[in-house]
Amino acid sequence: MEPVDIQIAGDEVERGGEILTPEALAFVASLQRQFGARRDELLAARRARREEVVRTGRLDFLPETADVRAGDWKVAPAPADLQDRRVEITGPTDRKMTINALNSGARVWLADMEDASTPHWSNVVGGQVNLYDAIRRQISFTSPQGKTYELKQDQRLATILMRPRGWHFDEQHLLVDGTPVVGALVDFGLYFFHNAEELVERGSGPYFYLPKMESHLEARLWNDVFTFAQAELGIPHGTVRATVLIETIPAAFEMDEILYELRDHISGLNAGRWDYLFSVIKYFRDSGPSFVLPDRASVGMTSPFMRAYAQLLVKTCHRRNAHAIGGMAAFIPSRKDEEVNARAFAKVREDKEREAGDGFDGSWVAHPDLVPVCREVFDGVLGDRPNQVERQRDDVEVSADDLLDVASTPGSITAEGLRDNVEVALLYLEAWLRGLGAVGIHNLMEDAATAEISRSQIWQWVHNESKLDDGTVVTADLVRQVLDEEMATILAGADGTDHRFADARRIFEEVALADEYVDFLTLPAYDAVVAS
């Protein structure tokens, strides 16, 4: 490897020296030098493509890749511990969550270093420490109340799929040649360097969930990263397995191409429903009233454009011998209200029954208590089969118009929906700034994606002069009035002064009400984290 000009700008993290070794940092530096410039070019290509959509109000399948879509090819077979993915649990990589997720009875744990984790340097490095220990089965945790958490010895533990940050994020606490390293390369590089060989020796492998891609060229970059990393560390080509989240609207038009680019290294696609909804709003935010969505709570997977997306994902995956993984059940069971639980569990069951019936091979939950209901639904469809990839869904035909049929979404914009968006965004942002990326609000697990929907809807409603169902026009002044009211309510119930609601409000106004739309709320929020 080349001599390393690498600087750690973050504070010291407990046991960080075990992760940030000279050899590991040299490996991350080699990834940055090899691929950083290409990442920059792809972000520029995103902006150019979005400008084209502003001009045309249209996305479509790519004519230049028609041969890929028409071709008769398959992705590499899934390894043994990724054949059955009927229940997957998601959550950040803090120590308690790591143990609970591995013990949950789910087949897969999405170890989230992205939307469910604030990229405080302590989380970035501490999460790697926890994964290092978990893979070696040497992890335990004792809570401040004295409760001890340990890995179960009498059951199969969940297979780990680590989710690094998206291509848009830079890690300001780690500099190579004076430039912040691409966050995705930090997360991937540290995890791969320390754990790839160990995972293989234990009969598994380095498996990843890849977020927020917008094109097959971004998938090609990941494939080249995998190929390079395997060669550098002497890991056999094809050992890495990725699952790509189809959670942006442009990626929905390139599912075949994304699978093709990663065909040696991919095992499936996931319907990342909340980020997908955020992407639809973001991409068509200034394309007129036909792209304005009603209240977030009324936009579900039965909405025509969401149904088209889910069905196309299953068809595309199964045609290519890849797994189709369904979306998140975000409900957090209440310890106090059985009526709330009964209604929510019925909705979760209905959601999972629809996914299993559509041909999905598994689905996500956010809480261990939801693992049994998801497993029961998929057991009922799969039986002893590990998946239902053989179900080809040749009956499904989805056009570009179907994917873009936002106008047919039932529902309206209400004062309650506006208020909910403001409240969720404020509460989430404040927690995020303090280092919590997964936040329970009103018995729902909120992460960055749902906060993105909330603020993007408000931006879209204001800029389209949308009306509430009572005829009131949504203006910036109305939003600020609701913001004042919600802030007063929140602060009245807040404990002490050790909170960051003032910063949360400032960032909220920047990302929801400024004339220029900010692509990701986590970027100005991250600047506030770094500055504090």
matplotlib code that plots the C-alpha trace (Angstrom):
import matplotlib.pyplot as plt

x = [0.0, 1.1, 2.4, -0.6, -1.4, -4.4, -5.6, -8.1, -10.0, -12.4, -12.1, -10.7, -13.3, -13.1, -11.3, -11.0, -7.4, -8.4, -10.3, -8.3, -5.1, -2.4, -3.1, -6.9, -6.5, -4.1, -6.8, -9.4, -7.0, -6.4, -10.2, -10.5, -7.6, -9.0, -12.6, -13.2, -13.0, -15.5, -17.9, -17.7, -18.4, -21.5, -22.9, -22.5, -24.3, -27.2, -27.6, -27.5, -30.2, -32.4, -32.1, -33.3, -36.3, -37.1, -37.2, -39.2, -41.2, -40.4, -38.3, -38.2, -36.4, -33.0, -32.8, -29.1, -29.5, -32.4, -30.1, -29.5, -33.2, -33.9, -30.9, -31.1, -28.7, -28.8, -27.0, -24.6, -26.3, -26.9, -24.6, -26.1, -26.8, -28.6, -30.9, -33.7, -34.4, -38.1, -37.6, -35.1, -34.7, -33.1, -31.4, -28.3, -25.1, -25.1, -24.1, -27.5, -29.2, -26.5, -27.2, -31.0, -31.0, -28.8, -30.9, -34.2, -35.0, -34.8, -32.8, -31.0, -29.9, -29.4, -26.7, -27.4, -24.6, -26.8, -30.4, -30.8, -27.4, -26.2, -22.7, -21.2, -17.6, -18.2, -21.1, -19.0, -16.1, -18.1, -20.4, -17.4, -16.1, -19.5, -19.6, -16.1, -17.0, -20.4, -18.8, -16.3, -19.2, -17.4, -20.0, -22.0, -23.6, -24.7, -27.2, -27.0, -29.8, -27.6, -29.3, -26.9, -27.4, -25.5, -25.7, -27.9, -26.2, -29.2, -30.4, -29.2, -28.2, -29.2, -26.8, -25.3, -25.7, -24.0, -25.4, -22.8, -23.7, -24.9, -22.6, -23.6, -22.0, -18.5, -16.8, -15.4, -13.5, -11.2, -9.1, -7.0, -4.6, -6.4, -9.9, -12.7, -13.1, -16.3, -18.4, -19.5, -15.8, -15.0, -17.9, -17.3, -13.5, -13.2, -15.7, -14.3, -10.7, -11.3, -14.0, -14.1, -11.6, -13.1, -16.6, -15.5, -13.8, -17.0, -19.0, -20.5, -19.1, -18.9, -22.5, -23.8, -27.0, -26.4, -28.5, -29.7, -28.3, -29.7, -28.2, -26.6, -23.3, -23.4, -23.8, -20.9, -18.8, -19.8, -18.9, -15.5, -15.0, -15.8, -13.5, -10.6, -11.1, -11.2, -8.1, -6.2, -6.9, -6.7, -10.4, -11.8, -13.7, -17.5, -17.2, -19.0, -22.8, -24.8, -28.5, -29.4, -32.2, -34.4, -35.3, -35.0, -37.3, -34.5, -33.3, -36.7, -36.2, -32.8, -33.4, -32.3, -29.2, -28.3, -28.5, -26.5, -23.6, -23.4, -24.2, -21.1, -21.8, -25.5, -28.2, -31.3, -33.1, -35.1, -38.2, -37.0, -40.5, -40.0, -36.8, -38.5, -41.5, -39.0, -37.3, -40.5, -41.4, -37.8, -37.4, -40.8, -41.1, -41.4, -43.3, -46.7, -49.9, -50.0, -46.9, -48.2, -48.9, -51.5, -50.7, -47.8, -50.0, -52.4, -49.7, -49.2, -48.1, -51.6, -51.2, -51.1, -47.5, -46.2, -47.9, -46.4, -42.9, -43.3, -44.6, -41.9, -39.2, -40.4, -40.7, -37.3, -35.6, -37.1, -36.3, -32.7, -32.6, -32.3, -34.3, -37.0, -37.1, -40.1, -40.4, -40.3, -42.9, -42.0, -44.5, -43.0, -45.3, -46.6, -46.0, -49.1, -51.8, -53.0, -55.6, -52.9, -51.0, -54.0, -54.7, -51.0, -50.4, -53.4, -51.9, -48.5, -50.0, -52.0, -48.9, -46.8, -49.6, -49.7, -45.9, -45.8, -48.7, -47.0, -43.9, -41.5, -39.0, -38.9, -39.6, -38.3, -39.3, -38.0, -38.7, -38.0, -41.7, -42.7, -40.4, -43.0, -45.9, -43.7, -42.2, -45.7, -47.0, -44.0, -44.0, -47.5, -46.5, -43.0, -43.4, -40.1, -38.9, -36.2, -37.7, -40.1, -37.7, -39.3, -42.5, -41.7, -44.6, -44.9, -48.4, -46.9, -46.5, -45.4, -44.9, -43.1, -46.6, -47.5, -44.4, -45.1, -48.8, -48.6, -51.8, -54.0, -53.0, -56.1, -56.2, -56.0, -53.7, -54.9, -54.0, -53.3, -51.0, -49.1, -48.8, -47.6, -44.9, -43.6, -43.6, -41.9, -39.2, -38.5, -38.4, -36.3, -33.8, -33.2, -32.5, -30.3, -28.2, -27.7, -26.5, -29.7, -30.6, -33.5, -36.2, -39.5, -42.3, -45.9, -45.2, -43.4, -39.7, -38.7, -35.4, -33.9, -36.2, -39.4, -38.0, -37.1, -40.6, -42.0, -39.9, -40.0, -43.8, -43.9, -41.5, -43.6, -46.9, -45.6, -44.0, -47.1, -49.5, -51.3, -54.5, -55.6, -58.9, -60.6, -59.3, -56.5, -53.4, -50.2, -47.8, -44.5, -46.2, -48.7, -45.9, -44.0, -47.2, -47.5, -43.8, -44.2, -47.0, -45.3, -42.0, -44.0, -45.6, -42.4, -40.4, -43.1, -42.6, -38.8, -36.6, -34.0, -32.1, -29.8, -31.4, -30.9, -34.4, -33.1, -30.7, -33.4, -35.8, -33.1, -32.2, -35.9, -36.6, -33.5, -34.6, -38.4, -38.9, -35.8, -36.3, -33.5, -34.3, -31.5, -31.0, -30.5, -31.5, -28.7, -26.0, -26.7, -27.5, -24.1, -22.5, -24.1, -22.8, -19.3, -19.4, -20.7]
y = [0.0, 3.6, 5.7, 7.0, 10.7, 10.1, 12.3, 11.4, 14.6, 13.0, 12.6, 9.4, 6.6, 3.8, 0.8, 2.9, 2.0, -1.6, -0.4, 2.5, 0.6, 1.8, -1.1, -0.6, 3.2, 2.4, 0.2, 2.9, 5.4, 3.0, 2.8, 6.6, 7.2, 4.6, 5.5, 8.9, 10.9, 8.5, 9.0, 12.7, 12.3, 10.1, 12.8, 15.3, 12.9, 12.7, 16.5, 16.5, 13.8, 15.6, 18.8, 16.9, 15.7, 19.3, 20.1, 17.1, 16.1, 12.6, 9.5, 6.4, 3.1, 3.7, 3.0, 2.4, -0.6, -2.3, -5.3, -5.8, -5.8, -8.2, -10.5, -14.0, -13.8, -14.6, -13.3, -15.5, -18.1, -16.9, -18.4, -20.9, -18.3, -16.0, -18.5, -18.0, -14.4, -14.6, -12.2, -9.4, -7.0, -3.6, -1.3, 0.7, -0.9, 0.2, -2.7, -3.5, -3.5, -5.7, -8.4, -8.1, -8.2, -11.2, -13.0, -11.9, -15.0, -13.1, -14.7, -11.5, -8.4, -5.2, -3.7, -0.1, 2.5, 4.7, 6.0, 4.6, 5.9, 9.4, 9.6, 11.0, 9.8, 7.7, 5.9, 5.4, 3.8, 2.3, 0.5, -1.1, -2.2, -3.8, -5.6, -6.9, -8.3, -9.7, -11.6, -13.2, -14.0, -12.1, -9.3, -8.6, -5.5, -4.4, -1.6, 1.2, -0.6, -3.7, -5.9, -8.0, -8.9, -11.8, -13.8, -16.9, -20.2, -22.4, -20.9, -19.7, -16.1, -13.7, -13.3, -9.8, -7.5, -4.2, -1.0, 1.7, 5.3, 6.4, 7.7, 11.4, 11.4, 12.4, 11.5, 14.8, 13.1, 11.1, 12.9, 11.4, 13.7, 16.6, 15.6, 14.0, 10.3, 9.1, 7.9, 4.7, 3.8, 4.4, 2.1, -0.6, -0.4, -0.8, -3.5, -5.5, -5.1, -6.4, -9.0, -10.4, -13.3, -14.0, -14.2, -16.6, -18.8, -19.0, -20.1, -16.8, -13.8, -10.0, -9.1, -5.6, -3.6, -0.8, 2.4, 5.3, 4.5, 6.3, 4.5, 1.3, 3.3, 3.7, 0.0, -0.5, 1.6, -0.6, -3.7, -2.3, -1.5, -5.1, -6.5, -4.2, -4.9, -8.7, -8.7, -6.4, -8.7, -12.0, -12.8, -14.9, -12.9, -13.2, -13.7, -10.3, -10.4, -7.2, -6.5, -3.2, -1.0, 0.3, 3.4, 6.1, 6.7, 6.7, 3.3, 1.8, 2.3, 0.5, -2.6, -5.0, -2.9, -2.7, -6.5, -6.9, -4.6, -6.5, -10.0, -11.6, -9.9, -9.5, -11.6, -9.4, -6.1, -4.6, -2.4, 0.5, 2.1, 5.1, 6.4, 5.6, 7.9, 10.6, 10.2, 10.5, 13.8, 15.1, 14.2, 15.7, 18.4, 21.1, 19.2, 20.5, 19.4, 15.9, 15.0, 16.4, 13.7, 13.7, 13.2, 10.8, 8.5, 7.9, 6.9, 3.2, 0.2, -0.1, 3.3, 2.6, 3.9, 2.1, -1.1, -0.9, -0.4, -3.4, -5.8, -4.8, -5.4, -9.0, -9.7, -8.3, -10.1, -13.5, -13.4, -13.0, -15.6, -12.9, -12.4, -9.8, -8.4, -6.4, -3.2, -2.1, -2.7, 0.2, -0.4, -0.5, -2.6, -0.8, -2.2, -0.4, -0.3, -3.6, -2.0, -0.1, -3.3, -5.2, -2.7, -2.4, -6.1, -6.5, -3.9, -5.5, -8.9, -7.5, -5.8, -9.0, -11.1, -8.8, -9.0, -12.8, -13.1, -10.9, -13.1, -11.4, -13.8, -12.0, -8.7, -6.2, -5.5, -2.8, -4.6, -8.1, -8.5, -8.3, -11.2, -13.9, -12.4, -11.8, -15.3, -16.9, -15.1, -16.1, -19.7, -20.0, -19.2, -20.7, -23.7, -25.6, -23.7, -21.1, -18.6, -18.4, -17.2, -19.8, -17.7, -15.6, -13.1, -13.1, -11.7, -8.4, -5.6, -2.2, 0.8, 4.1, 5.7, 3.2, 4.0, 7.8, 7.6, 9.7, 11.6, 8.5, 8.3, 8.7, 11.0, 14.7, 17.1, 17.9, 20.2, 17.1, 15.7, 19.0, 19.1, 15.4, 16.2, 19.1, 17.2, 14.1, 16.2, 18.2, 15.3, 13.2, 15.9, 16.8, 13.2, 12.8, 15.7, 14.0, 10.8, 8.8, 7.8, 5.5, 7.2, 5.8, 8.4, 7.5, 3.8, 4.0, 3.6, 6.8, 7.1, 9.6, 8.5, 9.3, 12.7, 13.3, 12.6, 14.9, 17.9, 17.3, 17.1, 20.5, 22.0, 20.6, 21.8, 25.3, 25.6, 24.3, 26.4, 23.2, 23.4, 21.6, 19.7, 22.8, 25.1, 26.7, 27.3, 25.8, 28.8, 29.2, 31.5, 28.7, 26.2, 28.6, 29.0, 25.2, 25.1, 27.7, 25.7, 22.3, 23.8, 25.2, 21.8, 19.9, 22.3, 22.3, 18.5, 18.5, 17.5, 20.1, 22.1, 19.4, 19.2, 20.6, 21.7, 25.2, 23.6, 21.2, 24.1, 26.0, 23.0, 22.2, 25.6, 25.4, 22.0, 22.6, 26.3, 27.6, 28.5, 26.1, 22.5, 20.7, 17.2, 15.5, 17.0, 14.9, 17.0, 20.3, 18.3, 16.7, 20.1, 21.0, 17.8, 18.4, 22.1, 21.2]
z = [0.0, -0.6, 2.3, 4.3, 4.8, 7.1, 9.9, 12.6, 13.5, 15.9, 19.7, 21.2, 21.4, 23.9, 22.3, 19.2, 18.9, 18.2, 15.1, 13.9, 13.5, 11.1, 8.8, 8.8, 8.1, 5.3, 3.8, 4.1, 2.5, -0.4, -1.0, -0.8, -3.3, -5.7, -5.6, -4.1, -7.4, -9.0, -6.2, -6.8, -10.5, -9.7, -7.3, -10.1, -12.5, -9.9, -10.1, -13.9, -14.1, -11.6, -13.7, -16.7, -14.7, -13.8, -17.5, -18.6, -15.5, -16.5, -15.7, -17.8, -18.3, -20.0, -23.7, -23.6, -21.2, -23.0, -23.8, -20.1, -19.3, -22.1, -21.5, -20.0, -17.0, -13.3, -10.2, -8.2, -5.9, -2.4, 0.3, 2.8, 5.5, 3.1, 1.5, 4.1, 5.0, 6.0, 8.9, 9.1, 12.0, 11.7, 14.2, 15.1, 16.2, 19.8, 22.2, 23.6, 20.2, 18.7, 21.3, 21.2, 17.4, 17.2, 19.8, 18.3, 16.3, 13.0, 10.2, 9.4, 11.3, 9.3, 11.4, 10.6, 10.4, 8.2, 8.8, 12.3, 13.5, 14.0, 12.6, 15.9, 15.7, 18.9, 17.0, 13.9, 15.7, 18.6, 16.2, 14.6, 18.0, 18.8, 15.4, 15.9, 19.3, 18.0, 15.1, 17.5, 20.0, 22.7, 23.3, 26.5, 28.0, 31.5, 31.6, 34.2, 36.1, 36.3, 33.7, 31.8, 28.1, 26.5, 23.3, 23.5, 23.2, 22.4, 19.1, 15.7, 15.8, 13.1, 10.1, 10.0, 7.1, 7.8, 6.2, 5.5, 4.8, 1.4, -1.3, -0.5, 3.0, 3.9, 7.2, 8.5, 11.3, 9.0, 6.3, 3.6, 1.8, 3.6, 2.3, 4.3, 3.4, 1.8, 4.7, 2.9, 2.4, 6.1, 7.2, 4.6, 4.8, 8.6, 8.8, 5.8, 7.0, 10.5, 9.8, 6.3, 7.0, 10.4, 8.9, 6.2, 8.8, 10.7, 7.7, 6.8, 4.9, 4.7, 3.8, 3.2, 2.7, 0.2, 0.6, -1.4, -4.8, -7.8, -10.7, -12.0, -12.3, -8.5, -8.2, -10.6, -8.2, -5.3, -7.3, -8.1, -4.4, -3.5, -6.2, -5.1, -1.4, -1.9, -4.0, -1.5, 1.4, -0.4, 0.0, -2.9, -5.5, -5.0, -1.2, -0.6, -0.8, -1.1, -0.9, -2.5, -1.1, -3.9, -2.1, -4.7, -7.6, -10.3, -9.0, -9.5, -13.2, -13.1, -10.9, -13.6, -14.3, -10.6, -10.3, -13.4, -12.3, -9.0, -10.3, -8.8, -5.4, -4.9, -3.4, -3.5, -3.5, -0.7, -1.0, 1.2, 1.3, 3.5, 1.7, -1.6, -0.6, 0.4, -2.9, -4.9, -3.1, -3.4, -7.1, -8.2, -5.6, -8.2, -10.9, -10.1, -8.2, -9.8, -7.7, -4.4, -1.9, 0.9, 4.6, 5.2, 7.3, 4.4, 1.9, 2.2, 0.1, -1.4, -3.1, -6.8, -7.4, -4.4, -5.4, -8.8, -7.3, -5.0, -7.6, -10.1, -7.5, -6.9, -10.6, -11.4, -8.5, -9.1, -12.8, -11.9, -9.1, -6.5, -3.3, -2.8, 0.7, 1.9, 3.8, 7.4, 10.1, 12.3, 15.2, 18.7, 21.0, 24.1, 27.5, 28.8, 26.1, 24.8, 22.6, 20.7, 20.4, 19.0, 16.3, 15.3, 15.2, 12.9, 10.6, 10.7, 9.9, 7.0, 5.6, 5.8, 4.4, 1.4, 0.9, 1.3, -1.1, -3.7, -3.7, -1.3, 0.3, 3.6, 5.3, 7.9, 11.5, 13.9, 17.2, 18.4, 19.5, 15.8, 14.8, 15.6, 13.7, 10.6, 10.8, 11.2, 8.1, 5.9, 7.4, 6.2, 2.6, 2.5, 4.7, 4.6, 1.5, 2.3, -0.2, -3.1, -5.9, -8.2, -8.2, -11.3, -11.4, -15.2, -14.6, -13.5, -16.1, -14.8, -17.0, -16.3, -16.0, -13.2, -11.2, -11.6, -10.9, -7.7, -8.6, -8.0, -4.3, -2.2, 0.8, 1.7, 3.4, 6.9, 9.7, 11.8, 9.1, 9.0, 12.8, 12.8, 10.3, 12.3, 15.6, 14.2, 12.4, 15.5, 17.9, 15.6, 14.7, 18.4, 19.2, 16.2, 17.2, 20.6, 18.9, 18.6, 15.1, 15.8, 17.9, 19.2, 18.7, 19.3, 19.2, 15.9, 15.2, 13.4, 11.5, 9.1, 6.3, 8.0, 9.2, 5.5, 4.4, 7.0, 6.1, 2.3, 2.4, 4.1, 1.6, -1.3, 0.2, 0.8, -2.7, -4.4, -2.3, -1.4, 0.6, 3.7, 3.5, 5.1, 2.3, 4.3, 2.1, 3.5, 3.8, 5.5, 8.1, 8.9, 9.3, 11.6, 13.7, 14.0, 14.8, 17.6, 19.1, 18.9, 20.3, 23.2, 23.9, 23.6, 25.8, 28.5, 28.8, 28.4, 31.3, 32.2, 29.7, 28.3, 24.9, 21.4, 20.4, 19.4, 16.9, 15.8, 15.0, 13.1, 11.0, 10.5, 9.1, 6.8, 5.3, 5.3, 4.5, 2.7, -1.0, -2.0, -1.2, 0.8, -0.6, 2.8, 6.2, 7.8, 6.0, 7.8, 10.9, 10.7, 10.4, 13.7, 15.2, 14.0, 15.2, 18.7]

ax = plt.figure().add_subplot(projection="3d")
ax.plot(x, y, z, "-o")
ax.set_aspect("equal")
plt.show()
